[in-house]
């Protein structure tokens, strides 16, 4: 199994988080909103310009519509990849003057996502030609929140049973806002 393109995607997102100051990946959609309409993260990753870390990494034929969670591209090896790009945050960051800071006083609980990784991940190896995957960019206040979001989707037994590979990367917010970021990618292990 090749893992080259997966590492390139994770490396690119980690680099993009540092480059997009002062908002990072967390505020990327808001920073590139057009007349109050926020583009999807998939669209931003596939668009030309400085947010296109995949294009700069040599991927070609990038395509995603403005509001779509789907991103398609071709790797340097010519493999076609289709990713479902999800983003989720349990944190609330607000702009205070020219700075962005974690709002520790908001009392509202995060809205649960409208997707379930334990249901989505097993559908990856369904016979569709070319690599398919799920990319999740998550922001959370404490390390205790991420396991609830992921469920069993990263356990070796779960991945093995469904023939899925998992790649991940995590870091503390580079812009000093006091939260953690995780980038996770699942794809069919047979591709």
N, C-alpha and C positions, 0 to 999 in steps of 0.2 A: 504494500500500500504506500503510495506517495503521500507525503505530508507537506510538500513544499509550498503549495498555494495557501494552505491553512496558516502556516507560520508567517507568510508574507502579509496576509490579511491582519493577523494579530499584531505584528510589528508595525504595520501602517497605522492601525487605530491607536496604538500606544503613542506613536510619534505625533499623530494628529492632535491627540489630547494635549500634548505639550506645546504644539505650535499655535493652537487656537486660543490665544490669550485675549481677554481674561476669563473667558467662559469655558474653554475646554470642550470635551465631548458632551458634557452635561447640558450646556447651553447652545450647542451647535445649531439645532433646529430653530431656536428663537433668533439667533444672530443672523441667520440667512432667511428669515421670513420675508415675504413679499406682500405688502399691503395687509398685514395681519394674518396672512395665511402661512402656516408653518409647513415647510416641505418635510417629507418623510426622511428618516435617516438613510434609508436605501437610496433615495433620490440624490441626497447630498454626496454619498460615497461614489455614486456613478457619474455625477455631473462633472463637467470640465471646470477647471479652476483649482484653487488651492485646497479645496476639501477632497479632491479626487486622489486619495492616496493609492487607490488601486490602479488608476491610469498611470500615475507616476511610477508605480512598481512594474509596469510593463504589461498589465492586463489590457485586453483589447475588447472591442465591441460591447462596452458597458452600456447597459440599458436599464432604466427604471423610470416609471412615471412619477409625477410630483407627489402624489399622496400614497403611492403603493408601497407595501412592505417587501415587494419582490425586487431582487437585483440579479441581473444576468450579466455574465462576462465570460471571456475566453482567456485562459491562462497562456503563458508564454509557450507551453507545450502543445497548445491548441485544444486543450480540454475545455468543453463548455461547462460552466458552473451556474447553477440557479440557487440563490440563497433567499431565505425568508429572514428579513432583518427586523429584530424586535428591540425595543428599548424600554427600560423600566426604571423608575426611581422611587425609593421609599423616603427620599429627602425632599426638602423644599429649599431652593436657593432663591434669594431675592437680590435685586440690585439696590444698593445703598450708595447714592451718588455715582461715582465712576467705578465702584468696587462691587463685586458679587460675593455674598456671604451666605452661609448656611443659616436658615431661619430656625432657631432652636425653640422659638416660642409659639410656633403654629401648633395648634392642638388637634388638627385634623389627621385622622389615620390615612395612610396611603390607600388609594383605590386598588383593589386586587386586579391583576391583569385579566384581559378577556381571553387569554390563551392558557393552556396547561401543558407544560413541557413533557410530562409523563404521557400525554396523549399525542403530542406532535412528533416527538423524537422517534417512536417506533414506526412512523409512516415514511421515514426517509428512504429505506431500501425497498421501494415499491416497484422497481423495474423500469422506471423512467430513464431514458438514455442520458448519460453524463452525470457528473457529480451533483448531488443535491445536498443542501445543508440548511442549518438554522444558525443564525448569528444573533447573539443576545448581548447588548450593552446595558449593564445594570449599575446603578448608583445607589449606595445604601449607607446608613449611618453607622451600623455595627456589623461585625462579622456574623452575628447570630441571625440576621435577617435573610442572608443569601440561601442557606440550606432550605428554609421554608419555601422559597421561590423555586428552587431547583427540584425539590422532592428527590426521587430516586434517579433522576435523569443523568446523573454523573457517576452512579455507582458502577463498579466493574461488572457486577452480575447483570445489571439492567442493560448495559451497553453490549455485553457479549451476547445476551439472549436475543437482542434485536439487530445485531450485526452493525453497530454504529460506533464510530470513533469520536473521541471528545478531545478538544484542545481548549486551553484556557490561559488567561493571564489576568493578574490583578495588581492594583497599586493604590497608594494613598493619593488623594487629590493633589495634583501638582500646583494648583493655584491657591492652596492654603485655606480651603473652605471647610475642612474637617470631616470629609466623608471618604468612602472607598469606592473605587470603580473596578468592575470586573467585566472582562470581555470573554465570552464563551462561544465555542463553535462546535457543532455536531455535524457529522456527515457520514454517509454510508461507508462502512469499513471495506466494502467490496469494490469501491470505486477509486 
